[in-house]
Amino acid sequence: MIPRTSQILRPAGSAVAVAVVAALALTACSAGGAQAPAANAQRVEGGTIVYAHQQEPDCVFGGWIEQSYISYNVLDSLFALDENGEAQPWLAEYWELSDDRLSYTIALKEVIEFTDGSPVNAEAVVYNFDHWLAGGNSTALAWLEGYYESAEVVDELTLRVHLSRPYLNFIENLTQGYFGIQSQQALETRSDEENCEAPIGSGAFIVEEWNRGENLVLVRNENYESAPATAQHTGPAYVEKVDWRFVPEGVTRVAALQSGEADAIYDVPAIEWASLEEGGYTLEKYVTAGRPQQISLTTSRGPFADENVRKAFIHSLDRRSAVETIGHGVIPYDGNAGISQSTPGYSQEAADRYDYDPAEAERLLDAAGWTETNDEGYRVKDGQVLEIQFPYFAGSIINADGASILQALQEQARATGFKVNLIPVPQSEAFAGAYSTAEERDAYPGYWTAINGGILYINWRQSTEEWPNYWNSSFYNSAELENYILEGNSAPDRETQEASYRQAQEYIAEHALAFGVYDRLSTLAVSPRLQGVWQEHAQGGPTFYDAHFVQ
């Protein structure tokens, strides 16, 4: 359907963690499961939610999904995504698209203030756009770069954004947490450190304190009146505080929930899913749209510069078996490297391109000249072992279940003659740029959250000297592939867009540039005495605005 030139948006209806030994004891003590509230349970006013999250970011606001999970509760955005993938009002009331599809006029709600008392007006929103493009948020920049031209103030509550070329996904992309609106006054007058640790927004919660390595305390914004149309109530949040604790070990998070120390936890280990469900806990699972957990192959050098070797590697892996065994039916297998199965425009043809076929893998390796085998069973060519350097960001991009899946793939590849060196990289090194160049790695796993197939633009746009693309993790430049994506981004309607995105996915599969393994999940387990916790629809982050205790 061709988008309307004017769209009015209508409302839709203590310590951080116990020790592992103690955690195991707590698990044993709580075998009876959670106690469900009575059928006539009443909402309790106030209270503090203790929430156990698995990772701690460097800043509250930024370009990593772990940051957007927190900032979504602190910073309001212009729009919120509903369950049907449609943008709904938040700080903005409506938007209009110009006839040439290059200008978006956005009207804001009236009488909204940031928590520092400064106004949420057109000037502040324009300032945020320019702040992102100047490097204030790397992921917002990655989404807008090449499309955003400028933004201007039309009047106090109206702004106009100008694009250099049409971008069908523009409004819905703004629903991601990376586009939370901060106080212009705070950005201009406070230090970078202050805005990192406690950004000023207009959201339902305010950052009260951050105890690094332990917890972040969010306190209710008593003056909150700008809930998104996707929320379940209006006015201030029901609870007074959220104690957002950082608990890396999955077994500890589960034990804290079962003992009553935590009211909700994130990233439920797959092996614990069934027992928590049987125990009466509420379980939520969001299959993240965008790029799934996939493995990019370095095409510019090394063994995977040869397309036959890339194809042989994929055929040597029984990916589905590894995911289903380790994922216990919770983690979905996904063979598509371009976008996940929850993303519009998904190509099943690309997902099904390579099956587990060791014989075909061996044939392709022979054709590529890897005909010898050493005493350890690894393939050899011209005296060189077929060795793959495979770093992965342990505990950040790859969780414990993901690491087990990679280890299973390592063993499968060994049977065909690949020597895969798995290299766990801690978060501090990962975010400092370790293993970011083609010379340092041959394979690289990772995901990118998104709402639509426009993520292909970030992951596969060509990298040039004038305009490098550091997110092109296969180091592969193709004008043909880029054109499919550009045509999709600027398509006049969804049907045309998704057809172009499918062509891009099938090109990636055809040339074995990367391959999918499993879909990234956002999972929650919640005590039955806490209700109203939901996952926002753009990225699946926990939302505590509607949450409340019952008794």
N, C-alpha and C positions, 0 to 999 in steps of 0.2 A: 504494500500500500504506500502511495506517495505521501510523505509527511505533510500535514496541514501547515500553511504559512502562519497560522495563529492557533496556539493550543492553550486553552484554559485548563489548568490543572485542578481537579476536583478532589476533595478529601476522600479517602477510603475509610468508610466508617472509622598483739602477743607475739610469739616466735613465728618465723616464716614457715618452717617445716620441721616435723619431727625427724629423728634419725631413722635410717632404713630399718634398723633392728626393731626400734619402737613401732615403726609402721607395720611391720609384719605381725607384731603382737596385737596391735589394734585391729588388724584384719581378722585375726583369729577370734577376738572378743566380740566382733560384730556380725557373726555368722547369721544371726537372725534376720538381718536385712533392715531396711528403713521402715519406720512406722508411718503409715499413711494417715493424713489428717481425716477427721470425721467428715461425713458427707455434708454436714451443715457448717463446715469450718468458716470462720470469719476472718477477714483481713485484719492484720495487726498493723497499727500505725507506727511508722518509724522503724528503728532497728538498723543493724549493720550487717551487710552481706560479707561473708568471708569467702573469697573466690581464689582458687589456686590455679594459676596459669603456669605454663611450662617454660616460657622464655622471657628474659628481661631485655628490652631495647635500650639503646643509648639515650634516646630522647622520647618524649611522649608523642610528639608530632614528627612525621618524616615519611620516607618513601618505602618503608618495609611494612608488610601486612601486620606484623606484631605491634607496630606503632599505631597503625590505623585502628586496631582493635580497641586500644585505650582512647585514642583521640576522638573516636566516634561517640564516646560517652561524654566528652568535654567540649568538642567543637561542633556546632551545627554546620550543615552543608546547605547549599542552595536547594538541592533536591534530594529526595530519598527514593529508593527503588522499592516497588511493591512486589508481591509474589508472582505477578504476571510479567515482570521485567519492564514495567512502565515507570517513568519518572513521575513522582508525586510532589506536592508542595512541601517545602520546609522553610528556609528563609525566603525563598522566592514564592510568589503567588502564581505567576504565569510567565510564559515566554512566547515570543513571536519570531518567526523566521522570515527573512526577506525573500523576495521573488528570485533573486540570483543565488540564494542559499549560502550566502557568504557573511550574513550579519544576523546575530541573535540579540534581540532586545529582551532584557530580563527585568521584570518588575518585582520589587521586594515588598515584604510585609511592612506594615507601619509599626512604629513605637516599639522597636526591639533594641535592647542595649547589650553590649558586651558586659562581662562581669566586672570590668573596671569602670563602668559608667559611661563609656564612650559609645556613640551610636553605631548601629549596624545600618550603614547607608551605602549608596552607590559608590561613593569615593573609597570607602573601606574595602569593598569587594573588588573594585578595579585595582586597588593597591595589592590585594592578595594575588590576583592574576599575574601582575608584573613581578611580584615577589617570587612566585613559583618559577616563572620563566628565567629569572635572574639566578636561579640555583637554590632557592629556598626550599624546594622539595624535588628531589631527583626523579621520582616516579611521575609526579605531575608534569614535570618538564618532558619526560619521555613520551607521555601521552599527547601533549600539546605541540611539541616541537615539530615544525614543518607545516603546521596548520594555523596556529594562533598568530595573528598579526598585531592586534592592539585591542585595547578596551577603553571606552570613554564614558564619562558621566553625562547622562542625558538630563536628569534632574535629581533631586535629593534621593529618590527611591527607585530610579531607573538607570540602568547601564546598558551599553551596547558593546558586544564583542564582535570584532571583525576577524574573519578567517581569510587565509590566502587561497584556499580551495575548499570546496564543500566537504563536509565531514558528517555523515549521517549519524554517527554515534556520539556526537559532541555532548548533548544534554545528558544522556544516560551515563556517560563516563564520569560526569561531575558528581554522581551519587556515591562514588567510592570515597572511603575515608581519607584518601590522600588530598582531597579537595575541601577539607574542613576550613571554615573561614575564621581567621584570627583577627584580633583587635589591631587596627592600624596604629593606634596610639602605642600599644605594647610593642609592636614590631619596630617602631621608630625610636622609642625611648628606653626600652629595657635592653639588657645585654643578651647576646646569643645564648649564654648559659641559662639565664632566667627563662627565656622563651622556649628553650629546650626542655627544661625540667618541669615547667608549669605554664604552658601556653594559655593565653587568655582568649576564651571564646565566649559564646552566648549559650553554651550547652546546659544540659540538665545537671551536670556535676562540675565541680571545681577541684583542681589538684590542691590538696591541703598540705601534704608532705610526701617526700620520696626518701625512703631509707634504702640506699643503694644495696643491692644484693639481698634485700629482704622483702620490702613491700612498698606499694604506692597507695596512699589513702585519698579517696575521692569523697568530697563532701557535697551534699545536696545544694543546688542553686535555688534558694528560697524564692527568687523572683522569676523563675522560669515560666515563660508563656509562649514559647515558640516550638512546641512539639511538632514532629513531622506528621503528615497525614496518615502515615503507616502505623503510628502509635495507637495504643489502646485507651489512652486517657489524655487529658490536658492538664496544665498547671504543673507544679513542682513534682519531682519524683516522689514515690511513696516512701522509700527508705531514706534514712538520714546519711548513711555512709556506705561506701564499698571499700573493703580492705582487700586490695588487689595484690595477692601474694605471689612471689616467684618461686616455684617449686619444680626443679628440673626433672626429678625422678618420677616416672609414672606410677610406680608402686606406692610411693609416698603420697602422691595426690589421691589415689584411690583410698588408701588407708585413712587419710584425713577426712574424706567424705564419709566413709563408713563409720568412723568414730564420732562424727558430729563436729569435728574441729573445723571443717569447711562445709559451706552450704552448696557450693557448686565447683566443679573442676573442668578444666579444658584438656583436650587431647587425651581421650580415653584409650588406653592400650587395647588393641583388638582382642587380646586374650581375656580381658576383664569384662568385655561388653555383655556377654550373656549372663554372667553372675550378677552384675549390677542391675540388669533388666529384671531378672528374677527376684532381686532384692527389693524391688519397689521404687528404684530411682528413675527419674525422668531422663530419658536419653534423647539427645538431639544430634542429627547428622546432616551436615551441609556439604554437598559435593561441589567443590569450588570450581566455578567457571574460569575460563582462561586457558593457560597452558598447563597440562597435567604434569605429574612427576615423570619426567622423560629423561633420556640420556642423549645429549648432543655429542656428535663425533667430530673431532678436529679434522677438517677436510683440507687444510692448507699445507700440512706437512705430516710426516710420520706414516704409520701403517694405514691409517684411515684416509689418506689422500687418494688411495685406490678404491674406487666404488665397489669393486668385487669383494674386497676385504671388509668393507662396511656391511655389505649384504650378508657375507658369511658370518660375521659376528652376530647379526640379528637372528639369522636362522639357527645359530647354535644355542639360543636361549629359549628355554621353556618358561616364558614370562608368566603366562597365565597360571601355571601350576605353582610357581613360587609365590605369587600374590595370593592365590586362594588358600594355600597351605598356611602361610604366615599371617594372612589377614583374617582368617577365621570367618569368612563371609561378610566381614564388616568393610574391608577395603576393596573398592571396585577395581578390577583389572581394566586397563585402557591401553590399547596398542597404538593409539594415534599420538604422534609427537607434536602436532600443530596446535590443536585445541582439545579440551576435555569434552566428554560426552554430555555434560550439562550445559554446554555452550551452543547457542544457536548457530546453524550452518555446519554442524559436525558432519564429517565425511566418514561413513562406515567403511567405504572402500579403502581409504587410507589406513584405517585402523586394522583392517584385515589383510593388509598387503603381505606381511611376512608371518608364516607359521613356524612352528618348531620343526626343523628339518635338518638334522645333523649331516645326513648324506649330501644334501645340497650345499651345506656349509663347506664340507670337505671338497666337493667338486669346485666350488668357487675359489677356495684357497689354492688348490692345485693349478687352476687357470691363472691365478695371480702370481704363480712362481714359488709359493710356499710349499714345496714338495717334500722337503726333508723333515725328519722328526728326531729330536735329541733323546737322550736317555730318560729325561723327565716327562717325555710325551708332548713337549711343546714344538710347534712348527718352527722351522729355521729356513732362512733364505740368505744366500751369500754370507753365511757365517753369523747372521744376526737372528736372535730369538724374536719370535712374534710377541713382543712385550707391550702391554698397554698400561700407561700411567693414568690412574683413575682416582683423582681426589674427590672427596665429598665432604660437605660441611656438616659434620656430626653435631647433633643437638640443636641445630638451628634450621637449616633448609631440609635436612634429613633427620627424622626422629628415630626412635629405637626400632620401631617396626620397619621403617624404610631401610635402616642399616642392615637388618636381618635379610631383607629381600635382596639387597645388593650382594650380600655374602653368598646367597643361594645362586645368584646369576654368575658370580665369580667361579663357583664350582662347576656350573654347567658349561661355561666357556672353556674351562680347562680340558674338558673331555674332547673338545674339537681341536685343541692345540694352542689356544690363546693363554698367555701368561698375564693375568690381570692383577696388577698391584693396587689394591684398595688402600687409599691414604686418607684416614680420618683427619679433618682439619678443624680445629676448635674455632668457635665463633669469633674470638678476638683476631685471629689470623685471617679468617675468611673475609671479615669486613675491612681488613687492612689491605686487601688486594692480593692475598696469596693465591697462586695457581690461576691467575686471571689471563695469562697470555697463552698463545698457541704452543709456544716452546715448552711450557710447563706441564701440559696435559694432553692426553689423547681422547679422553672421554670425560664428560662432566654432567652430573645429574642436577635437576632443578626444576622449579615451577615458576609461573607468573600468574597471579590472580587477576581476573578481569571479569567483565560482564558479557563481552561479545568477542567475535573473531578479530576485532581490531588489534588484539594483542599480537597478532602475526606481524603487524607493522613494526612494533618494538623489537621483536625477536629476530626478524629476517630482513629488515631494511638494510640495504647495502652499506658497507662501511668504507668511506673514502678518506683521503688525507684531509680534505676540506671539512668533512662532516663525519667524524668517526662514529661508529655504532658499537659501543662496548657491550651491548646486550645481545649481539649476534654471536652466540656461544659456539656455533659450528665454524665460525670464521669463513663463511661462504657468501660470495657475492654473485647474485644472479639478477639481471635486469628483467628476465621473464617472470621470475618468482615475485619480485618486487611489484611489477605491473599488475599481477593478479590482485595483490593486496591493496594497492592504491586504487584500483578500479572498485574494489569492494568498499573501501572507506568512503569514497565519493559517490557511490551508487545512489540513484534517485529513490530506491525503495528496498525493502528488506529482502524480497525474493531475489532481486538482482545481486544484492550484496552477498547473500549467503552462497549463491552459485559461484561467485568469484572467490570467496574464501575457501570453498571446497576444492577449487582448482589449485589453490596454493597448497592446501594440505596434501593433495595427491601428488603434487610436484615434489614436496619434501619427502614423501614416502617413496616415490619412484626412484629418487637418487640416494635414498638411504642416508639422509643428512642427519637424522635423529630418529629415535623411536620411543614410543610411549611404554610405560610400565604400569602405573596405577594412577588413579585420580587422587589429588590432594583433598583431604577432608578437614573440615572444621567440626569437631565433636565436643559435646557438653554432656556432663552428667550432673543432675540437680537433685537435691534433697526434696522429698515431697512436701516438706513444710515451707518451701520457698516456691512461689508460683509467679507467673508473668515474665520469666526470663525467656527471651527469644533471640534468634539469630537474625541479624539484619540481612536483607536480601541481596545486597551488592557484593559482600565478601564473606558472610557467614559469621561475623564477629558477635560476641555476646553483648546483648543490650540490656541494661539494668534499669532503664527509665520506668518501665511498667512493673518491675519486680516488686513483690511484697511477700511478707511472711503471713502464714495462716495458723490459726489454732482452733 
